[in-house]
């Protein structure tokens, strides 16, 4: 009886001792972090606790990474400018967002080991990802042989690593159809929220200026990609005669207005192309007969705007006029892109197999550049396929084309195989969005180059791999 009476007191003493040790450890970590980082170091214990929580919750970790990539804009965005701190470099080119990506991938790996689930690798992604890994290795070797630092060359490929790791990580999340549907609902809400913020930015004249008279919503590609994909998914659901929530229908005009007021001509063209393919794939044969006249009318309207003396001073009219071939030749920025492409093609012609290697700039040897100092150091080209070829050699070009084709295959499989109407609409909308991306990537390099865009795109491909793979497994079970 006496020992039982002493038991609660002993436990209380033990809890007090453990609590004291934990408090001392937290204080020690905070003190060391403050000595290194200043007053911000006091949040180090909270950051460690958050990291531990995310490591134990892979779905939350991946969702957080995608949400941060969508919501956090850079310093040029006039609303919530503090969010650009997530892109502060911690080491070399590695930012805080990169640390969250690594945390999410590690969380999925730990979950696979803990639950003893086998690794799911979407079949269409196997060959492109293996080719990309070999291309990245070749790019590092070529760049190092040309004088680049080996460590810097390796760390400079961290965005390409997103395309290797994130699709596989997302495809291995333990989610059922209902959970994926709810996740897509949250993403649709984030897209509408981003559209509202963009329109507020335009109304308050807080964003970057366009055509010298107005401000735009989003110049960065991530928000425009999310909004364009959301519109195409909504269109796919409506063509399938699916009943959508009222808040989605009310938010659709906001999405469209935000995309139009971004003044990104490449996304306009990609969206129009996506809509045309959406109508081709999602409508009846009778309705498809009207697509050719509609497409010809769109082309004729653009050419007409560029051939006549258009008196309107609205930025939207000016951007529409700039789509004509004659305006492209006269615009200095567009001329720079054409001259840049000629110089990059000349550099690739000298090294068609190996490319230049990562971190090695191209030189303006074929044509002089109309904008002096533009693109220095010259690591970039406004054409994604050429960027892969220039940096990673012929393997890089094949890897890029393979990833685009694999994403289309996964989107097609999701559309055709999923019995759930909303998930099928997500597959069709994503398929049309990737078709538009083929055109968008010919005017700028986003896939594998822009960190935020690559995170969102890689997660989208992984989710398509998850849906296509589980639908095939369900069909085999039946």
N, C-alpha and C positions, 0 to 999 in steps of 0.2 A: 504493500500500500504506500509506503514511504517513497519508494522509487517512482511510483506513478505520479505522486504529487510533485516530485521534482522535475518530471519530464517537461511540462509546459514552460517552466522557468529556464531549463536548459535550451529548449528550442528558441525561446525569446532571446537568450544570450547569443545563440548561434546566428539568428537573423540579424541582430544588432551588429555582430562582428562582420557578417557578409555585407551588410549595408554600409558599414564604415569603410570596408575595403573597396567597395564599388564607388563610393563617393570620393575616396582618395584617388582612385584610378582616374575617374572623370576629371577631377581637379588637376591631376598631373598632365593628362592629355590636353586639357584646355590651356594650361600654363605653357606647355611646349609649343602648342599651335600659335598662341599669342606672341611668343618670342620669335616665331618664324613669319607669321602673317599679319601681326598687329592685332588690333581689336577684333577683326573678323575671325580670329582664331578661336574666340570664345564659343563659336558655333560648331567647332570640330567634333565634340562629343555627340551633338545632335546629328551631324552628318554621318558619323560612324553608325549610330543607331539606325538612321534611315537606310544606309547601305546594307546593314544586316537584314532589315525587314524586306528590302527589295530582293536580296539574294534568296529569301525563302518564299517569295511570291513572284514567279516568272511572268504571269499575266500582267500584274501591276507594274512590273519593271519595264516590260515592252511597251505597255500603254503609256507610261510616263514619258519614255523616250520619244515616241511618236507625237504625243501631245506637246512636248517642249519644242520639238522641231517645227511644228505647225504654228504654235502660238507665239514663240519668242522671235521677234523681229530684230533687225540690226539697228544701229544708231540713227539711220536716216529716217526711220519710221517715227512720226511725230507723237504717237500715243504710246505710253508705257515704255519710254526709252531705257529704263533700267534693265529690261530683259536682255539687252545685248551683252550683259556681263557673263552670260552663259557661254559666250563664244570667246571669252578671254583665254589666251593661250597659257597653259600650265607648263608645258615642256615642248620645245620645238614647235611643231604645228598641232600638237595635241591640246584640245580645249576641254572645258568641263563637260560639254555635250559628248565628246568622245569617251570620257570616263563613264557617263551614264550608259552609252552604247555597250561598252565592255562589261559593265555591271549586268545589263539585261541579258547579254549572251551567256555570261557565266551563270546567271540565275537559271536559264533554261537547261544548261548542261548539268548543274547540280540537281535539278528536278528530275532529269532523265536517269541519273545515277541513283537517286533516292527511291524513285518509283520502279526502277528496273525496267523501264520501257525501252524498246529498241528505237534506234535513231531512224527517223523518217526523212528520206531524201527524195524530194519530188523528181521523178525520172527525167522530165524535160530539162531540168537544171543541172543534171550531172555533168554532161559534156561541156556546156558553157562555163560552169564554175571551175572545173578542172583546167580548162583552157586559160581562163583568167588567172588562175594561180600560177601556171607556167609562164604566162605573159608578164605577170608582176615580177617574177623571179628574173626573167630575161631583161626587163626594164631596169631593175636594180643593177644587174651585172653590166649592162651596156652603159648606164649612167656612171657607174664607178670606174669603168675603163676609160671613160671620157673625162675624168677628173673630178667627179662629184664625190662628196664624202659618203662613205658606205652607210653610216648611221643616219645621216640626213636623207639619203635616198630611200632607206627603208621606212622611216617615219613619214615621208612625203606620200606614201601610198596608203595612208590610213583610211582615206575616203573610199578607195577601191576595195579595201577590206570589208566595208559595209556590204558590198554586193556579194561577197563570199559568205559572210557569217549571218547577216540578218535574215535573208530569205529562209535559210535552213532553221534558224532559231525560231522564227515565227511559225514555220510549218510544223514544228514539234511542240507547240503549245497544246495543253490538254483542254480543248474546248469542244463543246458540242454545238449543234446547229443553233439552238436557242441563245447560247452565250455569244456566238459570232453575230447573230442578228442584233442583239443588244449593243454589242461593240460597234457595229456599223451605225446604229442609231445615235450613239454618242459622237461618232466621227461626223455624221451629218449635222448634228448640233454644233460641233466645233466649226464646221465649214460655214454655217449660217452666221455664227458669232463672228468669224473672221470677216465675212462680207459686211456685217454691220460696222465693225471697226474701220474697215476700209472706206465705207461711205461717210462715216464721221470724219475721217481724215480729210477727205475731199471737201466736205462741207465747211470744215474749219480751216482749210488752206494750210494744213500742217505737213503735207507730204511733199515729195519731190515735184518740181515743176516739169511740165511737158508743154512743148511748143511755145514756151515763154509766157503763156497767159493763164494756165490752169494747173491744178495739181492732180496727181494720179493716186490710185488706191494702193496697189502693190507693184513695185518693179521687180522684186525678187521672185523667182519662179515657184517657190514652194506653195504659197497661198494660191496663186493662179492655177497650179496643177490640182490642188485639193478642190478648189471651187469648180474647175472644169470637169473633173471626174464626178463630183457630186451632181452636177447638172445632167451629165450623161447617164448616171445611174437612175436619177429621177425620170429622165426620158424613157429609159428602158423599162422601168416599172409601169409607166403610164401606157406605153405601147402594148405591154402584156395585160393591160386592163386590171392592174392591181390597185387596191385601195390604199392610199398613203395617208399618214396622219395629217391633220389639218395644218399643224405648224410647219411641216415640210412643204406643203403646197404654198403657204403664205410666205415662206422663206425663199422660194424659187425665184421670184422677181428680184430679190435682193442679191442673190447669187449672180444672176445674169447682169444686173447693173454694175456690180463690183468688177466682174470680168471685163465688161465693156470699158469701164472707166480706168482700167489698168493701162490702157493704151499699148499693150503688148501685142504687136501685130502677129508675132509668131503664134501666140496662144489664140488669137482670133482665128487664124487660118487652121490651127490644129483643132479648135472646137468645131468649126464649120465642117471640116473633113470628118471628125468624129460623128457629128450629127448625120451627115450623109450616109456613112456606113451603118449607123444605128437604124436609119430608115430602110436601108437595103436589107439588113439582117432581121430586123424586127417587125417588118410590115408584110402585108400580103403582096402577091405578084402584081395585082392591079394598081396598088399604090406606088409600086416601084417604077412604073412607067412615067410618072411625073418627075422623077429625080433628075433625069438628064436635062429637061428644059429648065428646071430650077437651078441646076449647077451652071448651065450656060448663062442664065440670067445673072447669077452672082458674078461670074467672070466678066460679062459685058458691063455690069455696073462699075466694077473696079476700073476697067479700062477706060470707060467713059469719064469717070472722075479724074483720071490722070491725063486725058487728052484735051479737055476743055478748060477754059480759064474759070475755075471755080471761085466765086466771090466770097463764100462764107469764111469767116475767121474762126469758126469753132474748132477747137483742138481735135474733136472727133472727125470732122470733115477733112482736116489736114492729114491725120493719120490714115484715113481711108484713101486719100489721094496718093499718099506715099507708097501704096501697095503696087502702083503701076510700074512697069519696067523703066519708063523714062524718068520717073522720080527717083528710083533706086540708083540710077546712074548719076543723078545730080546731087544726091544727098551725100555729105562728106563722111558720115559714119558708115553708111552703106558702102561707099567707095572704099573705105578703109577695110571693111570686111572682105571685099573682093580682092584687094591687093594683098591682104594678109593671107588669104587662102592660096593665092598664087605663090607666095613665098614659102608657105608650109609645104605645098605640093612639090616645089623645087627641092626642099630639104629632104622630103620623103623619097624623092627620085634618086637622091644620092645614097640613101640607106633604106632601100625598100623592104629588107628582111628584118633587120634589127631595130630600125627607127633610130631616133636620137638618144633614147634613154631618159629616164625620169630625172628631173631637175636640170636638164640641159636645154638652154633656150635655142630657138630658131633665129635665123638671121635674114634680114631683108636684102636678099641678093637678086631676086628675080624682078621685083618692082620697088620703086621708092614709095614710102608710105605718105599719104596725104596729110596725116596728123602726126606731127613730130612728137616723139616721146610716148605715143600711144602703145600700150602693151608692154612696157619695159618693167622688169625683164620679160622677154618674150617667151613665156611658158604656156600661153593659152592660144586657142584657135576657135573661132566661132563655127565649129562643125565638129560634133562629137565623134563621128567615125574617124575623121582625120586626126583628132586629138589622140585617140587610142592607137592609131597607126603610128603617129609621130613619137609618142612616148614609149609604147610597149612593142612596137614592131608589128609584123603581120599577124602574130598570135593575138595581139591586143585587138586588132580589127575583127578577127574571127570571133573573139570572145564577146565583143560588143554586139555584133550581129546575132550571135547565138543567144545572148541574154534577152535581146528584144524579141526574137522569134520564140524563145521558151516562155516568156511572159504572155505572149499572144496565145500560145498553145494552152497554158494553164487557165487563162481567162476563158478560152473557148470550151475547155472541158468543164469548168465551173458552170458556165451558162447552159451547156447541153445536158449535164449529168445531174445537177442539183434538183431535187424535187421541190425544194422550198422556193416559192416565187421571188421573194426578196433577194435571196442569195443568188438565184439565177440572174436577176437583174443586175446585181453587183458584178457578176462575171461578164455580162454583155457590155455594161457601161465601161468596165475596165478595159475590155478588148478594144472598144472604139477609142478610148483615151490613149492607149498605147499606140494605136494607128496614128492618132494625131501627134503623139510624141515623136514619131519618126520624122515628121516635118519640122517640129519644134527644134529638135536636136540638129537640124541642118542650119539653123540661124544662131545657135549658141550651144555651148557644151555644158550640159547639166548632169546627165547620168554618169555617176562615178567621179564627177568633178566638183559640183556644188554639194557641200556636206548635208545641209538640211533637205534638199530635194532628194538626194540619194537615200537618206534614212527613210523618208516617206515612201519613195518608190520601192525600195527593197522590202520594207514591211508589207506593202501592198502585194508584191509578188509572192512573198512568203504566205500571206493569208490566202491568196489564190491557190497556192500549192497545198495548203491545209485543206481547203474545201474540195479541191479536185481529188486529192488522195483519199479523204474520208468517204467521198461519194463512191469511189471505185471499190473501197473496202466494203461499204454497205451493200453495193451491188453484188459483190462476190459472196457475201454472207447470205443474201437472199437466194 
